[in-house]
Amino acid sequence: MRKTTLVGLLWALPFMVMAQQTKDVPSLAKETWNAGLFLGYSNVLGDLVVPNFTFNNPNFAYGFFVSQDITNRLAWRANFYSGRLNASDSDYDEHRGRNTDFSTALIELGFNGEYSLIKKTPAPAYGAPFKLRLVPYLTSGLGLGFINPSVSYGGVLKTEEAQDKAAKKPKTNLVIPIGIGVKADLSRNIYLGLEFGYRLTFTDYIDGVKVSGDPKNKDAYNIGGFSLGFHLSEKDTDRDGVVDTEDKCPTIAGKAALQGCPDGDDDGVADKADKCPDVAGLKHLGGCPDQDGDGIADGEDTCPDVAGSVRFSGCPDTDGDGIPDKEDKCPTVAGVSAQQGCPDNDGDGVTNDQDQCPDQAGPASMNGCPDQDKDGIADKDDECPTIAGWKQFNGCPDSDSDGVEDRKDKCPNTFGLQSNNGCPEIKAEDKAVLAFAMSNVNFETNSAKLLTSSLEVLDKVAEVMRGYPEFKLMIEGHTDDVGDAAANQRLSENRVQTCALYLQSKGINAANLRTQGFGESKPIADNRTPAGRKQNRRVEFRVEQQ
């Protein structure tokens, strides 16, 4: 009696809660269609198994289901299950005297209510990270179990067994499914479930044994296993693509960006919060327009097309002189009321509204702008305002008049070629002198002391450099590979320094000389032959622009 009462209470619990909650459905309740597949086991509980509640005879079972969430705790579910039930007295010593066994295919159609023990919350907004959600639940309802048992009664039948064999065994049975399970949402659309279910029946002939067994207890069976479910849809009353659980205006079609609320003027402010719902406006002005962007809504702006200030009811005072532009003859420059808003800050006799340089005194011929270098180009347009220059160079000079302004002229004091950055081209005969010097500037063996014959060569190099006062002379020293490399490096450095000092003694500016020793690192011939080593012992002279 207690078992029957408990089963009845569990069966009725979801429906009692459903009746209570439908009176006040929570605002976050979802109506979601679901469908899925089931894989698990079926197991008979009856007179052929010991004890009455056991998992000794599991068989593979499968099925599918559809369901719909009614609230955030309740749902209904329709399911189809297919499995097998079987048991045998031969498996138990206490039953072998009866020697009965049975087997049957099982098909179950059920309609159940589900009650979630934890309130289900809506899935996160689209685009937001999804977190695993676990929801335990209870389930109960009604169903039909279809069977066709094959029963074998072995040996000499006793009276009770004969009665069982002769009894009519129903193939369709009313069942009450009771279960417990848990669902895990893996994503917005997919969940995994685990459920154990007990099927209470109203017959004791599922396994073909009643009189010869325990006629007081009805047969039952279990179905349990895993389900893979899919959330098919969520309710979207206004069909705007935003589900009701995320829609702040669930009965009026709107935009996803506004959480489902409409925006008739397409200004990004939902109509229900828009003070000007028929005209596109700005969020910080409650959806009202501000054509001039001055922070004053057009309906309150005396000058709606020109940015202004609250002080002048939306009209501008561009120069901030306290005179609104519509009354100011010089609206862009601060002035005084006595001159109707026009100033002359620099006191040059040109009022600021006509003065292109109102803060610097200048002649009227230059529209009030100064010209410090008196080259006819106002300082504001003069890129070299303190040095008289040419208009074609924006006021900058070309000291040598070679068509290359001084700022870009690498030889600003020597007439040169535009193609050579304002420097003259080095004459072929001068290049020949430098080339001759490379092979004819010689030193005493293993020394930085110049041979007498080399002085005449360096005199000619100095003469060449006097013709190019704005060029740099690069002097580079090299040795052969005889001896220590470090010593050769020092020797090459000392030799070019000797050449530089000699050229300075001939009037060549030290600033125009550059020296570098490379030792034996850059040979131009084979060091294995005397002729090659001689070529490698050299000083190179090269003229470059500043």
C-alpha positions as CSV (number, residue, x, y, z in Angstrom):
1,M,0.0,0.0,0.0
2,R,2.8,2.4,0.9
3,K,4.6,1.6,-2.4
4,T,1.5,2.4,-4.4
5,T,0.9,5.6,-2.5
6,L,4.5,6.8,-3.1
7,V,4.3,6.0,-6.8
8,G,1.1,7.9,-7.0
9,L,2.5,11.0,-5.4
10,L,5.6,10.9,-7.6
11,W,3.4,10.5,-10.7
12,A,1.1,13.5,-9.7
13,L,3.9,15.8,-8.5
14,P,4.8,17.4,-11.9
15,F,1.2,18.0,-12.8
16,M,0.4,19.6,-9.4
17,V,3.3,21.9,-9.9
18,M,2.3,22.6,-13.5
19,A,-1.2,23.6,-12.3
20,Q,0.4,25.9,-9.7
21,Q,3.0,27.6,-12.0
22,T,0.8,28.2,-15.0
23,K,-1.1,30.7,-12.9
24,D,2.0,32.9,-12.8
25,V,4.4,32.0,-15.5
26,P,7.8,33.7,-14.9
27,S,8.9,36.4,-17.3
28,L,11.9,34.4,-18.4
29,A,9.9,31.2,-19.2
30,K,10.9,29.6,-22.5
31,E,8.7,27.7,-24.9
32,T,11.3,25.5,-26.7
33,W,10.8,22.6,-28.9
34,N,13.3,19.7,-28.5
35,A,13.9,16.4,-30.2
36,G,16.4,13.7,-29.7
37,L,17.6,10.1,-29.7
38,F,17.8,7.6,-26.9
39,L,20.3,4.7,-26.3
40,G,20.2,2.5,-23.2
41,Y,18.8,-0.7,-21.7
42,S,15.5,-2.3,-20.8
43,N,15.3,-4.7,-17.8
44,V,12.3,-6.8,-16.5
45,L,11.2,-6.8,-12.9
46,G,8.9,-9.7,-12.0
47,D,8.4,-13.3,-10.8
48,L,11.3,-14.8,-12.8
49,V,14.0,-12.6,-11.2
50,V,15.6,-12.4,-7.8
51,P,15.3,-10.0,-6.1
52,N,12.2,-8.3,-7.4
53,F,14.3,-5.2,-8.1
54,T,17.4,-6.1,-10.1
55,F,19.5,-5.3,-13.2
56,N,20.3,-8.9,-13.9
57,N,18.6,-9.1,-17.3
58,P,19.6,-5.9,-19.2
59,N,18.9,-5.7,-23.0
60,F,19.7,-3.0,-25.5
61,A,17.0,-0.4,-26.0
62,Y,16.7,2.7,-28.2
63,G,14.2,5.3,-29.1
64,F,13.4,8.9,-29.9
65,F,11.4,11.7,-28.4
66,V,10.0,15.2,-28.9
67,S,9.4,17.7,-26.1
68,Q,8.4,21.3,-25.4
69,D,9.4,23.6,-22.5
70,I,6.3,25.2,-21.0
71,T,8.0,27.2,-18.2
72,N,11.5,27.4,-16.9
73,R,10.7,24.3,-14.7
74,L,8.1,22.3,-16.6
75,A,8.0,20.5,-20.0
76,W,6.0,17.8,-21.7
77,R,7.6,15.0,-23.6
78,A,6.3,12.3,-26.0
79,N,8.6,9.3,-26.6
80,F,9.0,6.1,-28.5
81,Y,11.2,3.3,-27.0
82,S,12.0,-0.1,-28.4
83,G,13.8,-2.9,-26.4
84,R,13.5,-6.4,-25.2
85,L,12.6,-8.1,-21.9
86,N,13.6,-11.6,-20.9
87,A,14.2,-13.7,-17.8
88,S,14.7,-17.4,-16.9
89,D,14.2,-19.5,-13.7
90,S,17.4,-21.4,-14.7
91,D,19.4,-18.4,-13.5
92,Y,18.2,-18.7,-9.9
93,D,18.5,-21.8,-7.7
94,E,15.3,-21.1,-5.9
95,H,13.3,-21.0,-9.1
96,R,14.7,-24.0,-11.0
97,G,12.0,-26.3,-9.9
98,R,9.5,-24.2,-11.8
99,N,11.8,-24.0,-14.9
100,T,10.0,-21.2,-16.7
101,D,11.6,-18.6,-19.0
102,F,10.2,-15.9,-21.3
103,S,11.3,-13.3,-23.8
104,T,9.4,-10.5,-25.6
105,A,10.1,-7.5,-27.8
106,L,9.0,-4.2,-26.2
107,I,7.6,-1.1,-27.7
108,E,6.6,1.8,-25.5
109,L,4.7,5.0,-26.4
110,G,4.7,7.5,-23.6
111,F,3.6,11.0,-22.7
112,N,5.3,12.5,-19.7
113,G,5.7,15.6,-17.7
114,E,9.1,16.8,-16.7
115,Y,9.9,18.9,-13.6
116,S,13.3,20.5,-13.3
117,L,14.7,20.6,-9.8
118,I,16.8,23.7,-10.8
119,K,15.2,26.6,-12.5
120,K,16.3,26.7,-16.1
121,T,17.8,30.0,-17.3
122,P,17.8,31.3,-20.8
123,A,20.8,30.6,-23.0
124,P,23.3,33.5,-23.1
125,A,22.8,36.1,-25.8
126,Y,24.0,35.3,-29.3
127,G,27.7,35.9,-29.5
128,A,28.3,35.6,-25.7
129,P,30.4,32.7,-24.4
130,F,28.4,29.6,-23.6
131,K,28.9,27.8,-20.2
132,L,27.9,24.2,-19.5
133,R,24.6,24.0,-17.7
134,L,23.4,21.0,-15.6
135,V,19.7,20.5,-14.8
136,P,18.4,17.6,-12.8
137,Y,14.8,16.7,-13.2
138,L,11.9,14.3,-12.3
139,T,9.6,12.8,-14.9
140,S,6.2,10.9,-14.8
141,G,3.2,10.4,-17.0
142,L,1.3,7.7,-18.9
143,G,2.2,5.2,-21.6
144,L,1.3,2.1,-23.5
145,G,3.6,-0.9,-23.5
146,F,3.3,-3.3,-26.4
147,I,4.6,-6.8,-25.9
148,N,4.2,-10.3,-27.3
149,P,5.7,-12.7,-24.7
150,S,7.0,-16.1,-25.6
151,V,6.8,-18.2,-22.5
152,S,8.2,-21.7,-21.9
153,Y,6.9,-23.8,-19.0
154,G,9.3,-26.7,-18.5
155,G,8.7,-30.2,-17.0
156,V,5.5,-31.4,-15.3
157,L,3.3,-28.5,-14.6
158,K,1.9,-27.9,-11.2
159,T,-1.6,-26.6,-10.8
160,E,-0.5,-23.0,-10.5
161,E,1.8,-23.3,-13.5
162,A,-0.9,-24.8,-15.5
163,Q,-3.2,-21.9,-14.6
164,D,-0.5,-19.5,-15.7
165,K,0.0,-21.3,-19.0
166,A,-3.7,-21.3,-19.7
167,A,-4.2,-17.6,-18.7
168,K,-4.8,-15.0,-21.4
169,K,-1.8,-12.7,-21.4
170,P,-2.4,-9.1,-22.5
171,K,-0.2,-7.7,-25.3
172,T,-1.1,-4.0,-24.7
173,N,-0.5,-2.7,-21.2
174,L,-1.1,0.7,-19.5
175,V,2.1,1.8,-17.8
176,I,3.0,4.6,-15.5
177,P,6.6,5.8,-16.2
178,I,8.5,7.4,-13.2
179,G,12.0,8.6,-13.7
180,I,14.9,10.8,-12.6
181,G,17.5,12.3,-14.8
182,V,19.9,15.1,-15.5
183,K,20.5,17.2,-18.6
184,A,23.7,18.9,-19.6
185,D,23.4,21.7,-22.2
186,L,26.6,21.5,-24.3
187,S,25.7,24.5,-26.5
188,R,22.7,26.6,-27.3
189,N,21.3,23.8,-29.5
190,I,22.6,20.5,-28.2
191,Y,22.3,18.7,-24.8
192,L,23.2,15.3,-23.4
193,G,20.9,13.5,-20.9
194,L,21.1,10.6,-18.5
195,E,17.9,9.1,-17.2
196,F,16.7,6.1,-15.1
197,G,13.1,5.2,-15.4
198,Y,10.8,2.7,-13.6
199,R,7.6,1.4,-15.4
200,L,4.7,0.5,-13.1
201,T,2.2,-1.8,-14.9
202,F,-1.3,-3.1,-14.1
203,T,-0.6,-6.7,-15.1
204,D,1.3,-9.6,-13.6
205,Y,1.6,-11.5,-16.9
206,I,4.4,-9.6,-18.7
207,D,6.7,-12.6,-17.8
208,G,3.9,-15.2,-18.1
209,V,4.0,-16.0,-14.4
210,K,1.4,-14.9,-11.8
211,V,-0.3,-17.7,-9.9
212,S,2.9,-19.7,-9.7
213,G,4.8,-16.6,-8.6
214,D,3.7,-13.7,-6.3
215,P,0.2,-12.7,-7.5
216,K,0.1,-9.8,-5.1
217,N,2.8,-7.8,-6.9
218,K,2.5,-6.6,-10.5
219,D,5.2,-7.0,-13.0
220,A,7.4,-3.9,-13.9
221,Y,10.4,-3.0,-15.9
222,N,13.1,-0.4,-16.2
223,I,14.3,1.7,-19.1
224,G,17.4,3.8,-18.7
225,G,20.2,5.3,-20.6
226,F,21.6,8.3,-22.5
227,S,19.8,10.8,-24.7
228,L,21.2,13.2,-27.3
229,G,18.8,16.1,-27.6
230,F,18.5,19.2,-29.8
231,H,16.8,22.5,-29.0
232,L,14.8,23.1,-32.2
233,S,13.3,26.5,-31.6
234,E,12.5,29.2,-29.0
235,K,9.4,31.2,-29.0
236,D,9.6,34.4,-30.9
237,T,6.1,36.0,-30.6
238,D,6.8,39.0,-32.9
239,R,8.9,36.9,-35.3
240,D,11.7,39.5,-35.4
241,G,14.5,37.0,-35.0
242,V,14.9,37.7,-31.3
243,V,13.5,35.0,-29.0
244,D,11.1,36.1,-26.3
245,T,13.6,35.3,-23.6
246,E,15.9,38.0,-24.9
247,D,13.3,40.3,-26.4
248,K,12.5,43.4,-24.4
249,C,9.6,44.1,-26.8
250,P,8.4,40.5,-27.3
251,T,5.0,41.4,-29.0
252,I,6.4,44.1,-31.4
253,A,8.9,43.3,-34.1
254,G,12.1,45.1,-33.6
255,K,15.9,44.9,-34.1
256,A,18.4,42.5,-32.6
257,A,20.7,45.4,-31.8
258,L,17.9,46.9,-29.6
259,Q,17.1,43.6,-28.0
260,G,14.0,43.1,-30.2
261,C,12.5,46.6,-29.8
262,P,11.4,48.7,-32.8
263,D,13.1,51.8,-34.0
264,G,10.9,53.6,-36.5
265,D,13.3,56.4,-37.4
266,D,16.4,54.0,-37.4
267,D,18.4,56.2,-35.1
268,G,19.5,53.5,-32.6
269,V,17.0,54.6,-30.0
270,A,14.1,52.2,-29.4
271,D,10.7,53.9,-30.0
272,K,9.6,53.3,-26.4
273,A,12.5,55.5,-25.2
274,D,12.6,57.9,-28.2
275,K,11.3,61.4,-27.5
276,C,11.2,62.0,-31.3
277,P,10.2,58.6,-32.6
278,D,9.4,59.8,-36.1
279,V,12.7,61.7,-36.7
280,A,16.2,60.2,-36.5
281,G,18.1,61.6,-33.6
282,L,20.8,61.0,-31.0
283,K,20.8,58.7,-28.0
284,H,22.0,61.4,-25.5
285,L,19.1,63.7,-26.6
286,G,16.6,60.9,-26.1
287,G,16.3,60.2,-29.9
288,C,15.7,63.8,-31.0
289,P,17.8,65.4,-33.8
290,D,20.5,68.0,-33.4
291,Q,21.4,69.1,-37.0
292,D,24.2,71.4,-35.9
293,G,25.6,69.1,-33.3
294,D,25.6,71.7,-30.5
295,G,24.0,69.5,-27.9
296,I,20.7,71.3,-28.1
297,A,17.8,69.4,-29.7
298,D,16.4,71.1,-32.8
299,G,13.1,71.7,-31.2
300,E,14.7,74.0,-28.6
301,D,17.4,75.5,-30.9
302,T,16.9,79.0,-32.3
303,C,19.6,78.4,-34.8
304,P,19.1,74.7,-35.6
305,D,21.4,74.7,-38.6
306,V,24.4,76.3,-36.9
307,A,26.1,75.0,-33.7
308,G,25.6,77.4,-30.8
309,S,25.4,77.6,-27.1
310,V,22.7,77.4,-24.4
311,R,23.4,81.1,-23.5
312,F,22.2,82.2,-26.9
313,S,19.4,79.6,-27.3
314,G,21.5,77.5,-29.6
315,C,22.9,80.3,-31.7
316,P,26.7,80.6,-32.1
317,D,29.2,83.2,-30.9
318,T,32.1,81.9,-32.8
319,D,34.7,84.4,-31.5
320,G,33.4,84.2,-27.9
321,D,33.2,88.0,-27.6
322,G,29.7,87.9,-26.1
323,I,28.0,89.0,-29.4
324,P,26.1,86.3,-31.2
325,D,27.2,85.8,-34.8
326,K,23.9,87.0,-36.3
327,E,24.7,90.5,-34.8
328,D,28.5,90.4,-35.2
329,K,30.1,91.9,-38.3
330,C,33.3,90.0,-37.5
331,P,31.8,86.7,-36.1
332,T,35.0,84.7,-36.3
333,V,37.3,87.1,-34.4
334,A,36.7,88.4,-30.9
335,G,36.0,92.2,-30.9
336,V,34.2,94.9,-28.9
337,S,30.6,96.0,-29.2
338,A,31.6,99.5,-30.1
339,Q,33.0,98.2,-33.4
340,Q,30.1,95.7,-33.8
341,G,32.4,92.9,-32.8
342,C,35.4,93.7,-35.0
343,P,38.9,94.0,-33.5
344,D,42.4,95.2,-34.5
345,N,44.5,93.3,-32.0
346,D,47.9,94.3,-33.5
347,G,47.1,98.0,-34.0
348,D,48.4,98.0,-37.5
349,G,45.5,99.9,-38.9
350,V,43.9,96.9,-40.5
351,T,40.9,95.6,-38.7
352,N,41.0,91.9,-37.8
353,D,38.1,91.0,-40.2
354,Q,40.4,92.2,-43.0
355,D,43.7,91.4,-41.4
356,Q,45.2,88.1,-42.5
357,C,47.6,88.3,-39.5
358,P,45.5,90.0,-36.8
359,D,48.0,89.3,-34.0
360,Q,51.1,90.6,-35.9
361,A,51.5,94.1,-37.1
362,G,52.0,94.4,-40.9
363,P,51.5,96.8,-43.8
364,A,48.2,97.1,-45.5
365,S,49.9,96.1,-48.8
366,M,50.5,92.7,-47.2
367,N,47.0,92.5,-45.8
368,G,48.3,93.3,-42.3
369,C,50.9,90.6,-42.3
370,P,54.6,91.1,-41.5
371,D,57.5,90.5,-44.0
372,Q,60.7,90.4,-41.9
373,D,63.1,89.7,-44.7
374,K,61.4,92.2,-47.1
375,D,61.4,89.7,-49.9
376,G,57.7,90.4,-50.8
377,I,56.5,87.2,-49.3
378,A,54.5,87.4,-46.1
379,D,56.0,85.6,-43.1
380,K,52.9,83.3,-42.8
381,D,53.6,82.0,-46.4
382,D,57.4,82.3,-46.1
383,E,59.2,79.0,-45.2
384,C,62.4,81.1,-44.5
385,P,60.9,84.2,-43.0
386,T,64.2,85.7,-41.7
387,I,66.3,85.3,-44.9
388,A,65.3,86.9,-48.2
389,G,64.5,84.3,-50.8
390,W,62.7,83.5,-54.0
391,K,58.9,83.1,-54.5
392,Q,59.4,79.8,-56.4
393,F,61.1,78.4,-53.3
394,N,58.4,79.7,-50.9
395,G,60.7,82.5,-49.7
396,C,63.8,80.4,-49.2
397,P,67.2,81.5,-50.8
398,D,69.3,79.9,-53.6
399,S,72.7,81.4,-52.7
400,D,74.6,80.1,-55.7
401,S,71.6,80.7,-58.1
402,D,71.9,77.2,-59.6
403,G,68.1,76.5,-59.4
404,V,68.4,74.3,-56.2
405,E,67.3,76.0,-53.0
406,D,69.8,76.1,-50.2
407,R,67.8,73.7,-48.0
408,K,68.2,71.0,-50.7
409,D,71.5,72.1,-52.1
410,K,74.4,69.9,-50.9
411,C,76.8,72.6,-52.3
412,P,74.8,75.8,-51.4
413,N,77.7,78.2,-52.1
414,T,78.9,76.6,-55.4
415,F,77.0,76.7,-58.6
416,G,76.1,73.1,-59.5
417,L,73.7,70.9,-61.4
418,Q,70.1,70.2,-60.3
419,S,70.7,66.6,-61.3
420,N,73.6,66.4,-58.8
421,N,71.8,68.0,-55.8
422,G,73.2,71.4,-56.6
423,C,76.9,70.3,-56.7
424,P,79.2,70.5,-59.6
425,E,80.1,67.4,-61.4
426,I,83.7,66.1,-60.7
427,K,85.8,66.5,-63.8
428,A,87.2,63.4,-65.5
429,E,90.8,64.7,-65.1
430,D,90.2,65.2,-61.4
431,K,88.9,61.6,-61.1
432,A,92.0,60.5,-62.9
433,V,94.2,62.2,-60.3
434,L,92.5,60.4,-57.5
435,A,92.7,57.1,-59.3
436,F,96.5,57.7,-60.0
437,A,96.9,58.4,-56.3
438,M,95.6,55.0,-55.2
439,S,98.6,53.3,-56.9
440,N,101.2,55.9,-56.3
441,V,100.9,57.0,-52.6
442,N,103.5,54.7,-51.0
443,F,105.1,54.4,-47.5
444,E,108.2,53.0,-46.1
445,T,108.0,49.2,-45.4
446,N,105.9,48.4,-42.4
447,S,105.6,52.1,-41.6
448,A,103.2,55.0,-41.9
449,K,105.9,57.3,-43.1
450,L,105.3,58.6,-46.7
451,L,107.9,58.1,-49.4
452,T,109.1,61.4,-50.9
453,S,107.6,60.4,-54.3
454,S,104.2,60.3,-52.7
455,L,104.2,63.9,-51.6
456,E,103.9,65.2,-55.1
457,V,100.9,62.9,-55.7
458,L,99.2,64.2,-52.5
459,D,99.9,67.8,-53.6
460,K,97.8,67.1,-56.7
461,V,95.1,65.6,-54.6
462,A,95.1,68.8,-52.5
463,E,94.8,70.8,-55.7
464,V,91.8,68.8,-56.8
465,M,90.1,69.3,-53.4
466,R,90.6,73.1,-53.5
467,G,88.4,73.0,-56.5
468,Y,85.6,71.3,-54.6
469,P,85.5,73.1,-51.2
470,E,82.1,71.6,-50.3
471,F,82.9,68.0,-51.0
472,K,84.2,65.4,-48.6
473,L,87.3,63.4,-49.4
474,M,87.2,59.8,-48.3
475,I,90.6,58.3,-47.6
476,E,90.6,54.5,-47.1
477,G,93.7,52.4,-46.2
478,H,94.4,48.8,-47.1
479,T,97.3,46.3,-46.5
480,D,98.3,42.8,-47.7
481,D,97.9,39.8,-45.4
482,V,101.6,39.5,-44.4
483,G,102.0,39.6,-40.6
484,D,99.5,39.9,-37.8
485,A,96.0,41.1,-38.8
486,A,95.6,43.4,-35.8
487,A,99.0,45.0,-36.7
488,N,97.9,45.4,-40.3
489,Q,94.7,47.1,-39.2
490,R,96.6,49.6,-37.1
491,L,99.0,50.2,-39.9
492,S,96.2,51.0,-42.4
493,E,94.7,53.4,-39.9
494,N,98.0,55.2,-39.3
495,R,98.7,55.6,-43.0
496,V,95.4,57.2,-43.8
497,Q,95.9,59.6,-40.8
498,T,99.3,60.5,-42.2
499,C,97.7,61.3,-45.6
500,A,95.0,63.4,-43.9
501,L,97.5,65.4,-41.9
502,Y,99.6,66.1,-45.0
503,L,96.5,67.4,-46.9
504,Q,95.6,69.6,-43.9
505,S,99.1,71.1,-44.1
506,K,98.2,72.0,-47.7
507,G,95.2,74.0,-46.7
508,I,92.5,71.3,-46.9
509,N,89.9,71.7,-44.1
510,A,89.9,68.8,-41.6
511,A,86.1,68.9,-41.7
512,N,86.3,67.9,-45.4
513,L,88.4,64.8,-44.7
514,R,87.2,61.3,-43.7
515,T,89.6,58.5,-42.9
516,Q,89.1,54.7,-42.3
517,G,91.5,51.8,-42.2
518,F,90.5,48.3,-43.3
519,G,93.7,46.4,-42.8
520,E,93.9,43.2,-44.8
521,S,90.0,42.7,-44.9
522,K,89.4,44.0,-48.5
523,P,92.0,42.7,-50.9
524,I,91.6,43.4,-54.6
525,A,94.2,40.9,-55.8
526,D,95.7,37.5,-54.8
527,N,97.9,37.9,-51.7
528,R,99.7,34.7,-52.7
529,T,101.8,36.6,-55.3
530,P,104.1,39.6,-54.9
531,A,102.2,41.5,-57.6
532,G,98.9,40.8,-55.8
533,R,100.2,41.9,-52.4
534,K,101.5,45.1,-54.0
535,Q,98.1,45.9,-55.3
536,N,96.5,45.2,-52.0
537,R,98.9,47.7,-50.3
538,R,97.0,50.9,-51.3
539,V,95.3,54.1,-50.2
540,E,92.0,54.9,-52.0
541,F,90.8,58.5,-52.5
542,R,87.1,59.2,-53.2
543,V,85.3,62.5,-53.4
544,E,81.7,62.6,-52.1
545,Q,78.9,65.2,-51.6
546,Q,78.4,66.6,-48.1
